[in-house]
């Protein structure tokens, strides 16, 4: 290694610490929940952005559902079933919102409750 490379290495930014899967899931839910909330406030002005936020939320939950459906998933069987059922509800409710103009409050509530669980304070309101 040349002196210049050693100097660059010594003064370069250290790598970001490794993130846990729970931390990544929390961050994704937080971003999507914020996007849902913001797009809902401007639903009538920019319906495309609102529909995209719903789709992003559904896509994330579909990923969660596929993960908990895997037999190698380490979560307890009952929790896996509950999370899969949440995905099914979110799928159905998202379609209802798009077709009938319903509220997304329950979707935001579900995401927020799961975020609390990921953070470790699922029992607190």
C-alpha positions in Angstrom: 0.0 0.0 0.0 1.4 3.4 -0.9 1.8 6.3 1.5 -1.1 8.2 -0.2 -3.4 5.2 0.1 -2.5 4.7 3.8 -3.1 8.4 4.5 -6.5 8.2 2.7 -7.4 5.2 4.7 -6.3 6.8 8.0 -8.4 9.9 7.4 -11.4 8.4 5.6 -14.7 8.1 7.2 -15.1 5.0 9.3 -17.7 2.5 8.0 -21.2 2.9 9.4 -21.9 0.4 12.1 -23.8 -2.7 11.1 -27.5 -2.4 11.4 -29.8 -5.1 12.8 -32.6 -6.5 10.8 -35.1 -5.0 13.3 -33.4 -1.6 12.9 -33.8 -1.8 9.1 -37.4 -2.9 9.4 -38.1 0.0 11.8 -36.5 2.5 9.5 -38.4 1.3 6.5 -41.7 1.3 8.3 -41.0 4.8 9.7 -40.2 6.2 6.2 -43.2 4.6 4.6 -45.6 5.6 7.4 -44.4 9.2 7.1 -44.9 9.1 3.3 -48.4 7.7 3.8 -49.3 10.4 6.3 -48.0 13.2 4.2 -49.5 12.0 0.9 -52.9 11.5 2.6 -52.9 15.2 3.6 -52.6 16.1 -0.1 -54.6 13.2 -1.6 -57.0 15.3 -3.6 -54.1 17.5 -5.0 -51.8 14.6 -5.9 -53.6 11.3 -6.0 -50.7 9.6 -7.9 -48.3 10.3 -5.0 -50.9 9.0 -2.5 -51.5 5.8 -4.5 -47.7 5.3 -4.8 -47.4 5.6 -1.0 -50.1 3.0 -0.6 -48.3 0.7 -3.0 -45.0 1.2 -1.2 -46.6 0.2 2.0 -48.2 -2.8 0.5 -44.9 -3.9 -1.1 -43.2 -3.7 2.2 -45.9 -5.8 3.9 -45.7 -8.3 1.0 -42.0 -8.7 1.8 -42.7 -9.2 5.5 -45.4 -11.8 4.6 -43.0 -13.7 2.4 -40.4 -13.6 5.1 -42.8 -14.9 7.9 -44.1 -17.6 5.6 -40.7 -19.1 5.3 -40.3 -22.2 7.5 -36.7 -21.0 8.4 -38.1 -17.8 9.9 -37.0 -17.7 13.6 -40.1 -15.9 14.9 -42.6 -17.8 17.0 -45.3 -19.5 14.8 -48.2 -17.5 16.4 -46.4 -14.2 15.7 -45.7 -15.2 12.2 -49.3 -16.0 11.6 -50.4 -12.7 13.1 -48.0 -10.7 10.9 -49.2 -12.6 7.8 -52.8 -11.9 8.7 -51.9 -8.2 9.0 -50.5 -8.3 5.5 -53.8 -9.8 4.3 -55.8 -7.0 6.0 -53.4 -4.3 4.6 -53.8 -5.7 1.1 -57.6 -5.7 1.3 -57.9 -2.4 3.0 -55.5 -0.7 0.6 -57.7 -1.8 -2.3 -60.7 -0.5 -0.5 -59.1 2.8 0.0 -58.2 3.1 -3.7 -61.6 2.0 -4.8 -63.9 3.7 -2.3 -61.7 6.5 -0.9 -61.6 5.2 2.7 -59.3 6.2 5.5 -55.7 5.1 5.8 -55.6 5.8 9.6 -55.7 2.1 10.4 -52.7 1.4 8.1 -50.7 4.1 9.9 -51.8 2.7 13.2 -50.7 -0.8 12.2 -47.3 0.4 11.1 -46.9 2.5 14.2 -47.8 -0.5 16.5 -45.3 -2.7 14.7 -42.6 0.0 15.0 -43.2 0.1 18.7 -42.8 -3.7 18.8 -39.6 -3.5 16.9 -38.3 -0.8 19.2 -39.2 -3.0 22.2 -42.0 -1.0 23.7 -45.0 -2.7 22.1 -47.0 -2.5 25.3 -46.9 1.3 25.5 -49.4 3.6 23.7 
